[in-house]
């Protein structure tokens, strides 16, 4: 795979068009850590999850669990 092809795959991942596992395989990386390094070297952002009702509900549950614990840590 050429650098240009690798960058194109990473750009597709950044744009949310490819999944994590498929991207790792496509660029010949060993694991997620390699993907993180490749994304940083390519100066690309990681994809953001879609703002679906399910995702929003997960965020609300996480906040409900974490915020009280963070207040007690002070």
C-alpha positions as CSV (number, residue, x, y, z in Angstrom):
1,X,0.0,0.0,0.0
2,X,1.4,3.4,-1.0
3,X,1.4,6.4,1.4
4,X,-1.3,8.0,-0.7
5,X,-3.5,4.9,-0.5
6,X,-2.9,4.6,3.3
7,X,-3.8,8.3,3.7
8,X,-7.0,7.8,1.7
9,X,-8.0,4.9,3.9
10,X,-7.3,6.9,7.0
11,X,-9.3,9.9,5.6
12,X,-12.2,7.6,5.0
13,X,-12.0,6.4,8.6
14,X,-11.8,10.0,9.8
15,X,-14.9,10.8,7.8
16,X,-16.8,7.9,9.4
17,X,-16.9,5.9,6.2
18,X,-14.9,2.9,7.5
19,X,-15.0,1.1,10.8
20,X,-12.1,0.8,13.3
21,X,-11.4,-2.9,12.7
22,X,-11.6,-2.6,8.9
23,X,-9.3,0.4,8.9
24,X,-6.7,-1.4,11.1
25,X,-6.8,-4.4,8.7
26,X,-6.7,-2.2,5.6
27,X,-3.6,-0.2,6.7
28,X,-1.8,-3.4,7.9
29,X,-1.7,-2.1,11.5
30,X,-1.4,-4.5,14.5
31,X,-3.9,-2.9,16.8
32,X,-5.8,0.2,17.9
33,X,-2.6,1.8,19.2
34,X,-1.1,1.6,15.7
35,X,-4.2,3.3,14.3
36,X,-3.9,6.1,16.8
37,X,-0.3,6.7,15.8
38,X,-1.2,6.6,12.1
39,X,-4.0,9.1,12.6
40,X,-1.7,11.4,14.5
41,X,1.0,11.1,11.8
42,X,-1.6,11.9,9.1
43,X,-2.9,14.8,11.2
44,X,-6.5,13.5,10.9
45,X,-9.3,13.7,13.5
46,X,-10.9,10.6,14.8
47,X,-14.5,10.0,13.7
48,X,-17.2,11.3,16.0
49,X,-20.2,9.0,16.8
50,X,-23.5,9.8,15.2
51,X,-25.8,11.9,17.4
52,X,-28.5,9.3,17.5
53,X,-31.1,9.0,20.3
54,X,-29.3,5.8,21.5
55,X,-26.0,7.6,21.7
56,X,-27.5,10.6,23.5
57,X,-29.1,8.2,26.0
58,X,-25.7,6.5,26.6
59,X,-24.1,9.9,27.3
60,X,-26.9,10.8,29.7
61,X,-26.4,7.5,31.6
62,X,-22.6,8.0,31.7
63,X,-23.0,11.6,33.0
64,X,-25.5,10.4,35.7
65,X,-22.9,7.9,36.9
66,X,-19.8,10.0,36.6
67,X,-20.8,13.5,37.7
68,X,-21.7,12.5,41.3
69,X,-18.4,10.7,41.6
70,X,-16.4,13.7,40.3
71,X,-18.1,16.0,42.8
72,X,-17.0,13.7,45.7
73,X,-13.4,13.6,44.4
74,X,-12.9,17.3,45.2
